[in-house]
Amino acid sequence: MTESQDAMSGCLYIVATPIGNLKDITLRALEVLEAVDWVAAEDTRHSKKLLQHYGVNKPLISLHDHNELERRDELLARLEKGETGALISDAGTPLISDPGYHLVSLLRDAQVRVEPVPGASAMIAALSAAGMPTNRFTFEGFLPAKKQKRLHTLEALLAEPRTMVFYESPHRLLESLAAFKNVFGSDREMVVAKELTKQFETFVSGGVEAVLSFFEQHPDKVRGEFVLILSGRAVVEVDASALSSEAENLIQILLGQSLPVKQISEIVADVYGLKKKVVYQSVLELKN
């Protein structure tokens, strides 16, 4: 892009908005919303109330899952003419299980500037206060609505060692928790956070079955949006001599295929949830 083209192009700001408490918004976010030419919002009626609360009066453009592919070209054209816009979702950081990916991808391809204005995120807020490992985690978003697809999605995560974060709506919470119990068992540790940064913010923690029982016994708590945090599969420290016969059989099979020792160690460690260095030593012994 030439300097003259850059000067003529606008910018789309990705602006995080409150997830509960209206004071979650940042000073920079307010400055940007007051300065842009227009605001693209997931639900214009919802966002209008937020902007009015802060005295921001800007044209609102609807951008949601059902019209994003059609509207993105219109917004690209406006930005290329030199307009500036802001993208907001109903709550939190846009694109995190919310619309906006197709638009931002198009703008990046067209070399139109996209600038994040960071702020509230339900996922990060829940993780920061849940007391679960946060050095490594994976965000899985919303689970599929259909029962079998939901189970298959969770089964694919059975060996995941990282903390897992999900979003869930109130009308599917109990079904999803039951699916967690079915796949991961009753005792896998989890935390469910609801009404984050609001007056009745709640964290429910314990084994999957205990958390499910809590919400079954307190139907009045099954309201609002939920963040579900599940502990990853524990990596068990064992001596090489304690490897199961199944693990040793798999090692022998892989050795028979002339695979490198390092690759065999990685495969077996992943399948059985073991430390790679422990398996590596066992592979060397069995090989010799």
Secondary structure as the mmCIF struct_conf table of DSSP 4:
data_model
#
loop_
_struct_conf.conf_type_id
_struct_conf.id
_struct_conf.beg_label_comp_id
_struct_conf.beg_label_asym_id
_struct_conf.beg_label_seq_id
_struct_conf.end_label_comp_id
_struct_conf.end_label_asym_id
_struct_conf.end_label_seq_id
HELX_RH_AL_P HELX_RH_AL_P1 GLU A 3 MET A 8
STRN STRN1 CYS A 11 VAL A 15
STRN STRN2 THR A 17 THR A 17
BEND BEND1 ILE A 19 ASN A 21
HELX_RH_3T_P HELX_RH_3T_P1 LEU A 22 ASP A 24
BEND BEND2 ILE A 25 ILE A 25
HELX_RH_AL_P HELX_RH_AL_P2 LEU A 27 ALA A 35
BEND BEND3 VAL A 36 ASP A 37
STRN STRN3 TRP A 38 ALA A 41
BEND BEND4 GLU A 42 ASP A 43
HELX_RH_AL_P HELX_RH_AL_P3 THR A 44 HIS A 53
TURN_TY1_P TURN_TY1_P1 TYR A 54 GLY A 55
STRN STRN4 LEU A 60 SER A 62
TURN_TY1_P TURN_TY1_P2 ASP A 65 ASN A 67
HELX_RH_AL_P HELX_RH_AL_P4 GLU A 68 GLU A 80
TURN_TY1_P TURN_TY1_P3 LYS A 81 GLY A 82
STRN STRN5 THR A 84 ILE A 88
BEND BEND5 ASP A 90 ALA A 91
STRN STRN6 GLY A 92 GLY A 92
BEND BEND6 THR A 93 THR A 93
TURN_TY1_P TURN_TY1_P4 PRO A 94 LEU A 95
BEND BEND7 ILE A 96 PRO A 99
HELX_RH_AL_P HELX_RH_AL_P5 TYR A 101 ASP A 109
TURN_TY1_P TURN_TY1_P5 ALA A 110 GLN A 111
STRN STRN7 ARG A 113 VAL A 117
HELX_RH_AL_P HELX_RH_AL_P6 ALA A 122 ALA A 130
BEND BEND8 MET A 132 MET A 132
BEND BEND9 ASN A 135 ARG A 136
STRN STRN8 PHE A 137 PHE A 142
HELX_LH_PP_P HELX_LH_PP_P1 LEU A 143 PRO A 144
BEND BEND10 ALA A 145 LYS A 146
HELX_RH_AL_P HELX_RH_AL_P7 LYS A 147 GLU A 155
TURN_TY1_P TURN_TY1_P6 ALA A 156 ALA A 159
BEND BEND11 ARG A 162 ARG A 162
STRN STRN9 THR A 163 GLU A 168
HELX_RH_3T_P HELX_RH_3T_P2 PRO A 170 ARG A 172
HELX_RH_AL_P HELX_RH_AL_P8 LEU A 173 PHE A 184
BEND BEND12 SER A 186 SER A 186
STRN STRN10 GLU A 189 LYS A 194
BEND BEND13 GLU A 195 GLU A 195
TURN_TY1_P TURN_TY1_P7 LEU A 196 THR A 197
BEND BEND14 LYS A 198 LYS A 198
TURN_TY1_P TURN_TY1_P8 GLN A 199 PHE A 200
STRN STRN11 THR A 202 GLY A 207
HELX_RH_AL_P HELX_RH_AL_P9 VAL A 208 GLN A 217
HELX_RH_3T_P HELX_RH_3T_P3 PRO A 219 LYS A 221
BEND BEND15 GLY A 224 GLY A 224
STRN STRN12 PHE A 226 LEU A 230
HELX_LH_PP_P HELX_LH_PP_P2 SER A 231 VAL A 235
STRN STRN13 VAL A 236 VAL A 236
HELX_LH_PP_P HELX_LH_PP_P3 GLU A 237 GLU A 237
HELX_RH_3T_P HELX_RH_3T_P4 ALA A 240 ALA A 242
HELX_RH_AL_P HELX_RH_AL_P10 SER A 245 GLY A 256
TURN_TY1_P TURN_TY1_P9 GLN A 257 SER A 258
HELX_RH_AL_P HELX_RH_AL_P11 VAL A 261 TYR A 272
TURN_TY1_P TURN_TY1_P10 GLY A 273 GLY A 273
STRN STRN14 LEU A 274 LEU A 274
HELX_RH_AL_P HELX_RH_AL_P12 LYS A 276 LYS A 287
#
